[in-house]
C-alpha cells in the first residue's frame, strides 16, 4: 500500500479537507503533488463532514498532533472561523476561513485565501487593478474575500451587483474598511463604464443564465474574470473573448490559491506559496 503513496509512514502529517458534499472538491488532487515536489511528508485527505458532525469532527482532528491543518469548503467556512485561535486580517474582516494551520502547540490559525488567490491568479494582468473601476457581480462569501483583495490592490471604485441589498452593504463595508475610504457602492443599473468585470456569482454555471452585463458593454480593453468558470467556458467568458477582452477563469484563481494553501498547510506564513 505504501508503494502507492510514497513516504507515507508514522511521521506523515495530514491536511484534512472538510466539505459537504466532498466528491467535487479538487484540493487533495491538486495539492498533494505540490507537497511531494517540495519534499514534504504531508498529505491532503478529504473528509465528508456534515454540519451536524462538524463540531465533533473538528475537535477530534484538531487534537491530533499529526494534523498539519484543516481545509474547509461549503458549508463550514464561517463555523471554522469561529473555532480558530487566531485569524488573518482578511479572515477577520470577512468572518470566514478556508484554510487552518495547526502549530506545534496545537493552536489553530485561520486564513481565507479566496481573494489573494484571485489576484495572484490574474498574473501580470493584476497590474490592471490599480486605479481601476471594477464591477463585481456576486457579493456572497467569495465576493467578500475578493472585494477585500481588490481594495488592497488599489482599485479606484468597486461597484457591486447582487440580488441581496444586505450582501451588497456588507461587502461594501469590508472593501471600504480595507481601503480606508469609500470605494465600494451598489452598482447603478445600465452603467457599464468599467475597466474590470468580475463574476463572483454562480451565474453561468448551468449555461442558461443570462449575465446582467450586455455583451455590447464588453470592450476590448477590459479585463473580464469569471470564477464560476471551472472546467468550462461560461457564456460571459465566451462573449468576452469574442469581444477581444483579456480574461481569467476559475482555474487561474484555484491554481494560485492551491500553492498558497499548500504553503500554509506546510507551516509557512499566510500568503506564502509552497515551491519545490
ROVOPA-800493 format. One record per residue (C-alpha): residue number from 1; chain; x, y, z. Coordinates in steps of 0.2 Angstrom, whole numbers, padded with zeros to 4 digits. Each point is the difference from the previous one (the first is absolute). Layout:
<recs>
+-----+--------+-------+-------+-------+
! num ! cadena !    c1 !    c2 !    c3 !
+-----+--------+-------+-------+-------+
! NUM !      A !     X !     Y !     Z !
...
+-----+--------+-------+-------+-------+
</recs>
This chain:
<recs>
+-----+--------+-------+-------+-------+
! num ! cadena !    c1 !    c2 !    c3 !
+-----+--------+-------+-------+-------+
!   1 !      A !  0000 !  0000 !  0000 !
!   2 !      A !  0014 !  0012 !  0004 !
!   3 !      A !  0007 ! -0003 ! -0018 !
!   4 !      A ! -0016 !  0009 ! -0006 !
!   5 !      A !  0003 !  0015 !  0012 !
!   6 !      A !  0019 !  0002 !  0001 !
!   7 !      A !  0007 !  0006 !  0017 !
!   8 !      A ! -0016 ! -0003 !  0009 !
!   9 !      A !  0005 ! -0006 !  0018 !
!  10 !      A ! -0002 !  0003 !  0018 !
!  11 !      A !  0008 !  0018 ! -0001 !
!  12 !      A ! -0012 !  0005 ! -0014 !
!  13 !      A ! -0011 !  0015 !  0003 !
!  14 !      A ! -0018 !  0003 ! -0006 !
!  15 !      A ! -0008 !  0015 ! -0007 !
!  16 !      A ! -0019 ! -0004 !  0002 !
!  17 !      A ! -0012 !  0007 ! -0012 !
!  18 !      A ! -0018 !  0002 !  0006 !
!  19 !      A ! -0015 !  0002 ! -0011 !
!  20 !      A ! -0018 ! -0005 ! -0003 !
!  21 !      A ! -0001 ! -0006 ! -0014 !
!  22 !      A !  0018 ! -0005 ! -0002 !
!  23 !      A !  0001 ! -0010 ! -0016 !
!  24 !      A !  0002 !  0016 ! -0011 !
!  25 !      A !  0014 !  0008 !  0011 !
!  26 !      A !  0016 !  0000 ! -0010 !
!  27 !      A !  0012 !  0006 !  0014 !
!  28 !      A !  0008 ! -0017 !  0004 !
!  29 !      A !  0003 ! -0005 ! -0018 !
!  30 !      A !  0008 !  0017 ! -0004 !
!  31 !      A !  0010 !  0003 !  0016 !
!  32 !      A !  0008 ! -0017 !  0003 !
!  33 !      A !  0011 !  0001 ! -0015 !
!  34 !      A !  0006 !  0017 !  0007 !
!  35 !      A !  0004 ! -0008 !  0017 !
!  36 !      A !  0010 ! -0014 ! -0009 !
!  37 !      A !  0010 !  0011 ! -0011 !
!  38 !      A !  0005 !  0011 !  0015 !
!  39 !      A !  0005 ! -0016 !  0009 !
!  40 !      A ! -0013 !  0002 !  0014 !
!  41 !      A ! -0006 ! -0016 !  0009 !
!  42 !      A ! -0017 !  0008 !  0000 !
!  43 !      A ! -0016 ! -0006 ! -0008 !
!  44 !      A ! -0017 !  0008 ! -0003 !
!  45 !      A ! -0015 ! -0012 !  0003 !
!  46 !      A ! -0018 !  0004 ! -0003 !
!  47 !      A ! -0013 ! -0002 !  0014 !
!  48 !      A ! -0019 !  0000 ! -0003 !
!  49 !      A ! -0005 !  0010 !  0015 !
!  50 !      A ! -0018 !  0006 !  0002 !
!  51 !      A ! -0005 !  0015 !  0010 !
!  52 !      A ! -0007 ! -0011 !  0014 !
!  53 !      A !  0016 ! -0010 !  0001 !
!  54 !      A !  0012 !  0016 ! -0002 !
!  55 !      A !  0003 !  0004 !  0018 !
!  56 !      A !  0004 ! -0018 !  0006 !
!  57 !      A !  0011 ! -0003 ! -0016 !
!  58 !      A !  0009 !  0017 !  0002 !
!  59 !      A !  0004 ! -0004 !  0019 !
!  60 !      A !  0006 ! -0017 ! -0004 !
!  61 !      A !  0012 !  0004 ! -0014 !
!  62 !      A !  0006 !  0017 !  0008 !
!  63 !      A !  0006 ! -0010 !  0015 !
!  64 !      A !  0011 ! -0012 ! -0011 !
!  65 !      A !  0018 !  0006 !  0000 !
!  66 !      A !  0003 ! -0007 ! -0018 !
!  67 !      A ! -0014 !  0011 ! -0007 !
!  68 !      A !  0009 !  0014 ! -0009 !
!  69 !      A ! -0016 !  0010 ! -0003 !
!  70 !      A ! -0017 ! -0001 ! -0007 !
!  71 !      A ! -0007 !  0007 ! -0016 !
!  72 !      A ! -0019 !  0004 !  0000 !
!  73 !      A ! -0012 !  0003 ! -0014 !
!  74 !      A ! -0019 !  0002 ! -0001 !
!  75 !      A ! -0009 !  0000 !  0013 !
!  76 !      A !  0014 !  0002 !  0013 !
!  77 !      A !  0009 !  0016 ! -0003 !
!  78 !      A ! -0009 !  0011 !  0012 !
!  79 !      A ! -0001 ! -0014 !  0014 !
!  80 !      A !  0019 ! -0003 ! -0002 !
!  81 !      A !  0004 !  0018 !  0002 !
!  82 !      A ! -0009 !  0000 !  0017 !
!  83 !      A !  0011 ! -0014 !  0006 !
!  84 !      A !  0017 !  0006 ! -0004 !
!  85 !      A !  0012 !  0008 !  0013 !
!  86 !      A !  0006 !  0013 ! -0012 !
!  87 !      A ! -0006 !  0007 ! -0017 !
!  88 !      A !  0009 !  0010 ! -0014 !
!  89 !      A ! -0006 !  0017 ! -0004 !
!  90 !      A ! -0010 ! -0006 ! -0015 !
!  91 !      A ! -0008 ! -0014 !  0010 !
!  92 !      A ! -0004 !  0012 !  0014 !
!  93 !      A ! -0008 !  0012 ! -0012 !
!  94 !      A ! -0010 ! -0012 ! -0009 !
!  95 !      A ! -0005 ! -0012 !  0014 !
!  96 !      A !  0005 ! -0015 ! -0009 !
!  97 !      A !  0015 ! -0012 ! -0003 !
!  98 !      A !  0005 ! -0013 ! -0013 !
!  99 !      A !  0016 ! -0006 !  0007 !
! 100 !      A !  0006 ! -0003 !  0018 !
! 101 !      A !  0018 ! -0003 !  0006 !
! 102 !      A !  0003 ! -0010 !  0016 !
! 103 !      A !  0016 !  0006 !  0008 !
! 104 !      A !  0012 ! -0011 !  0012 !
! 105 !      A ! -0010 !  0005 !  0015 !
! 106 !      A ! -0017 ! -0005 ! -0007 !
! 107 !      A ! -0006 !  0018 ! -0004 !
! 108 !      A ! -0010 !  0002 ! -0015 !
! 109 !      A !  0003 !  0015 ! -0012 !
! 110 !      A ! -0013 !  0004 ! -0013 !
! 111 !      A !  0002 !  0008 ! -0017 !
! 112 !      A ! -0011 !  0004 ! -0015 !
! 113 !      A !  0009 ! -0001 ! -0016 !
! 114 !      A ! -0014 !  0002 ! -0013 !
! 115 !      A !  0004 !  0019 ! -0003 !
! 116 !      A !  0019 ! -0001 !  0000 !
! 117 !      A ! -0002 ! -0016 ! -0011 !
! 118 !      A ! -0011 !  0010 ! -0012 !
! 119 !      A !  0013 !  0014 ! -0002 !
! 120 !      A !  0015 ! -0011 ! -0001 !
! 121 !      A ! -0010 ! -0010 ! -0013 !
! 122 !      A ! -0001 !  0015 ! -0012 !
! 123 !      A !  0019 ! -0001 ! -0002 !
! 124 !      A !  0007 !  0016 ! -0009 !
! 125 !      A ! -0018 !  0006 ! -0003 !
! 126 !      A ! -0001 !  0003 !  0019 !
! 127 !      A !  0009 !  0017 ! -0004 !
! 128 !      A ! -0016 !  0005 ! -0008 !
! 129 !      A ! -0009 !  0001 !  0017 !
! 130 !      A !  0009 !  0016 !  0006 !
! 131 !      A ! -0011 !  0015 ! -0002 !
! 132 !      A ! -0013 ! -0011 ! -0010 !
! 133 !      A ! -0018 !  0002 !  0000 !
! 134 !      A ! -0007 ! -0018 !  0004 !
! 135 !      A ! -0017 ! -0008 ! -0001 !
! 136 !      A ! -0003 ! -0015 !  0010 !
! 137 !      A ! -0015 ! -0011 ! -0002 !
! 138 !      A ! -0003 ! -0011 !  0016 !
! 139 !      A !  0003 !  0007 !  0018 !
! 140 !      A ! -0001 ! -0017 !  0009 !
! 141 !      A !  0014 ! -0009 !  0009 !
! 142 !      A !  0013 !  0000 ! -0015 !
! 143 !      A ! -0005 !  0017 ! -0005 !
! 144 !      A !  0004 !  0007 !  0017 !
! 145 !      A !  0017 ! -0007 !  0000 !
! 146 !      A !  0003 !  0006 ! -0017 !
! 147 !      A ! -0006 !  0017 !  0004 !
! 148 !      A !  0012 !  0001 !  0015 !
! 149 !      A !  0014 ! -0005 ! -0012 !
! 150 !      A ! -0005 !  0013 ! -0013 !
! 151 !      A !  0000 !  0014 !  0012 !
! 152 !      A !  0018 ! -0006 !  0006 !
! 153 !      A !  0005 !  0000 ! -0019 !
! 154 !      A ! -0005 !  0019 ! -0001 !
! 155 !      A ! -0015 !  0000 ! -0011 !
! 156 !      A ! -0008 !  0017 ! -0002 !
! 157 !      A ! -0018 ! -0005 !  0001 !
! 158 !      A ! -0009 ! -0016 !  0003 !
! 159 !      A ! -0018 ! -0002 ! -0006 !
! 160 !      A ! -0010 ! -0014 !  0007 !
! 161 !      A ! -0014 ! -0010 ! -0007 !
! 162 !      A ! -0010 ! -0013 !  0010 !
! 163 !      A ! -0018 ! -0005 !  0002 !
! 164 !      A !  0002 !  0003 !  0019 !
! 165 !      A !  0002 !  0019 !  0005 !
! 166 !      A !  0006 ! -0006 !  0017 !
! 167 !      A !  0014 ! -0010 ! -0008 !
! 168 !      A !  0005 !  0015 ! -0010 !
! 169 !      A !  0000 !  0011 !  0015 !
! 170 !      A !  0011 ! -0013 !  0010 !
! 171 !      A !  0012 ! -0002 ! -0014 !
! 172 !      A !  0002 !  0018 ! -0003 !
! 173 !      A !  0004 !  0003 !  0018 !
! 174 !      A !  0014 ! -0013 ! -0001 !
! 175 !      A !  0007 !  0008 ! -0015 !
! 176 !      A ! -0001 !  0018 !  0007 !
! 177 !      A !  0008 ! -0005 !  0016 !
! 178 !      A !  0014 ! -0009 ! -0009 !
! 179 !      A !  0003 !  0015 ! -0011 !
! 180 !      A ! -0002 !  0013 !  0014 !
! 181 !      A ! -0012 !  0010 ! -0010 !
! 182 !      A ! -0017 ! -0002 ! -0010 !
! 183 !      A !  0004 ! -0009 ! -0016 !
! 184 !      A ! -0014 ! -0013 !  0000 !
! 185 !      A ! -0018 !  0004 ! -0005 !
! 186 !      A ! -0016 ! -0009 ! -0007 !
! 187 !      A !  0001 ! -0001 ! -0019 !
! 188 !      A ! -0010 !  0013 ! -0010 !
! 189 !      A ! -0012 ! -0009 ! -0012 !
! 190 !      A !  0005 !  0002 ! -0018 !
! 191 !      A !  0017 !  0007 !  0004 !
! 192 !      A !  0015 ! -0010 ! -0007 !
! 193 !      A !  0015 !  0011 ! -0002 !
! 194 !      A !  0012 ! -0011 !  0009 !
! 195 !      A !  0017 ! -0006 ! -0002 !
! 196 !      A ! -0002 ! -0017 !  0008 !
! 197 !      A ! -0015 ! -0011 !  0002 !
! 198 !      A !  0000 ! -0014 !  0012 !
! 199 !      A ! -0013 ! -0014 !  0002 !
! 200 !      A !  0000 ! -0007 !  0018 !
! 201 !      A ! -0017 ! -0007 ! -0002 !
! 202 !      A ! -0007 ! -0017 ! -0006 !
! 203 !      A ! -0007 !  0008 ! -0015 !
! 204 !      A !  0005 ! -0010 ! -0016 !
! 205 !      A !  0004 ! -0016 !  0009 !
! 206 !      A ! -0015 ! -0008 ! -0009 !
! 207 !      A !  0003 !  0009 ! -0016 !
! 208 !      A ! -0018 !  0006 ! -0001 !
! 209 !      A !  0001 !  0015 !  0012 !
! 210 !      A !  0001 !  0017 ! -0008 !
! 211 !      A !  0014 !  0011 !  0006 !
! 212 !      A ! -0006 !  0017 !  0006 !
! 213 !      A !  0013 !  0009 ! -0011 !
! 214 !      A ! -0004 !  0001 ! -0018 !
! 215 !      A !  0013 ! -0006 ! -0012 !
! 216 !      A !  0000 !  0017 ! -0009 !
! 217 !      A !  0007 !  0007 !  0016 !
! 218 !      A !  0015 ! -0011 ! -0001 !
! 219 !      A !  0015 !  0010 ! -0007 !
! 220 !      A !  0016 ! -0006 ! -0007 !
! 221 !      A !  0010 !  0009 !  0014 !
! 222 !      A ! -0009 ! -0008 !  0014 !
! 223 !      A !  0005 ! -0014 !  0011 !
! 224 !      A ! -0014 ! -0013 !  0003 !
! 225 !      A !  0002 ! -0013 !  0014 !
! 226 !      A ! -0012 ! -0014 !  0004 !
! 227 !      A !  0003 ! -0011 !  0015 !
! 228 !      A ! -0015 ! -0010 ! -0004 !
! 229 !      A !  0009 ! -0007 ! -0016 !
! 230 !      A !  0009 ! -0015 !  0007 !
! 231 !      A !  0002 ! -0013 ! -0013 !
! 232 !      A ! -0011 !  0008 ! -0012 !
! 233 !      A ! -0003 !  0016 ! -0010 !
! 234 !      A ! -0014 !  0010 !  0006 !
! 235 !      A ! -0011 !  0011 ! -0011 !
! 236 !      A !  0009 !  0016 !  0008 !
! 237 !      A !  0017 ! -0006 ! -0004 !
! 238 !      A ! -0005 ! -0006 ! -0018 !
! 239 !      A ! -0007 !  0017 ! -0003 !
! 240 !      A !  0015 !  0009 !  0007 !
! 241 !      A !  0012 ! -0009 ! -0011 !
! 242 !      A ! -0011 !  0003 ! -0015 !
! 243 !      A !  0001 !  0018 !  0004 !
! 244 !      A !  0019 !  0000 !  0002 !
! 245 !      A !  0001 !  0002 !  0019 !
! 246 !      A !  0014 ! -0007 !  0011 !
! 247 !      A ! -0008 ! -0014 !  0011 !
! 248 !      A !  0004 ! -0010 !  0015 !
! 249 !      A ! -0010 ! -0015 !  0006 !
! 250 !      A ! -0003 ! -0010 !  0016 !
! 251 !      A !  0015 ! -0012 ! -0004 !
! 252 !      A !  0012 !  0015 !  0001 !
! 253 !      A ! -0007 !  0005 !  0017 !
! 254 !      A !  0000 ! -0018 !  0006 !
! 255 !      A !  0018 ! -0004 ! -0006 !
! 256 !      A !  0007 !  0015 !  0009 !
! 257 !      A ! -0010 ! -0003 !  0016 !
! 258 !      A !  0006 ! -0018 !  0001 !
! 259 !      A !  0018 !  0005 !  0000 !
! 260 !      A ! -0003 !  0012 !  0014 !
! 261 !      A ! -0011 ! -0012 !  0010 !
! 262 !      A !  0014 ! -0013 ! -0002 !
! 263 !      A !  0012 !  0012 !  0008 !
! 264 !      A ! -0011 !  0003 !  0014 !
! 265 !      A ! -0004 ! -0018 !  0003 !
! 266 !      A !  0019 ! -0003 !  0000 !
! 267 !      A !  0003 !  0013 !  0014 !
! 268 !      A !  0005 !  0015 ! -0010 !
! 269 !      A ! -0007 !  0017 !  0003 !
! 270 !      A ! -0017 !  0004 ! -0007 !
! 271 !      A !  0001 !  0006 ! -0018 !
! 272 !      A !  0016 ! -0009 ! -0004 !
! 273 !      A ! -0001 ! -0013 ! -0014 !
! 274 !      A !  0009 ! -0017 !  0002 !
! 275 !      A !  0013 ! -0002 ! -0013 !
! 276 !      A !  0011 ! -0016 ! -0004 !
+-----+--------+-------+-------+-------+
</recs>
